[in-house]
Amino acid sequence: MPDGGRPSGRSCAHLQLLGTPGVTHVVGCTDCLSRGRRWVRLRLCVTCGHVGCCDSSRGMHAHDHYMRSGHPVVLSLASDEDWAWCFADQVFLTRPRESRSGHPRP
């Protein structure tokens, strides 16, 4: 992958969702916390702000949230990742420059 191992930005029908919503404090995957489980990395739903764990985590709660809600785009909250994923179109998206500093890192 170009750009230091990060996925290259591609487009999809949901690209306009990037940059929303703002989150002030991230504790962890809400579903894992309620079950007393650990997670690998966190993903933020840009439609409603739900924080779920990635597909490498036991619960795969970000994907589960997409399946239940239909909210297609999540941002990676990992400090070493700077991308979004669209579940509906199965593509990585590059976050717009102006929103990169606006999202907290756990």
C-alpha positions, -999 to 999 in steps of 0.1 A, spaced: 0 0 0 12 35 -7 17 62 19 35 43 46 13 12 46 -20 30 49 -48 22 25 -51 46 -4 -81 68 -5 -109 57 -27 -144 70 -32 -178 56 -26 -214 67 -24 -210 75 14 -179 97 12 -199 128 23 -204 112 57 -167 117 67 -161 145 92 -192 137 114 -200 133 142 -177 147 168 -168 127 199 -154 141 231 -144 110 250 -138 74 240 -136 48 268 -137 17 246 -160 -6 227 -194 -1 243 -205 -37 237 -172 -53 249 -173 -31 280 -208 -43 289 -197 -79 285 -163 -75 303 -143 -83 271 -112 -69 255 -109 -55 220 -81 -50 195 -89 -16 179 -118 8 179 -140 21 151 -163 52 152 -196 51 133 -197 85 115 -235 84 114 -243 81 151 -211 81 170 -213 44 182 -179 31 191 -173 -6 184 -144 -29 181 -127 -40 148 -131 -72 129 -99 -85 145 -116 -83 179 -136 -112 193 -169 -93 192 -165 -75 158 -190 -50 172 -184 -22 146 -194 -46 119 -223 -58 140 -234 -22 144 -234 -18 106 -255 -49 101 -281 -38 127 -282 -1 119 -272 1 82 -247 29 91 -221 23 64 -189 43 74 -166 39 104 -134 58 112 -105 40 127 -97 55 162 -63 38 163 -35 63 168 -14 47 140 -43 45 115 -57 74 95 -85 60 74 -122 51 72 -140 20 60 -172 18 41 -189 -15 49 -215 -11 22 -190 -4 -7 -162 -24 9 -136 3 4 -110 22 25 -115 60 25 -89 86 33 -101 111 59 -103 147 48 -75 168 62 -97 192 81 -113 163 101 -82 145 111 -74 167 141 -111 169 151 -114 132 161 -99 121 194 -76 91 198 -82 67 226 
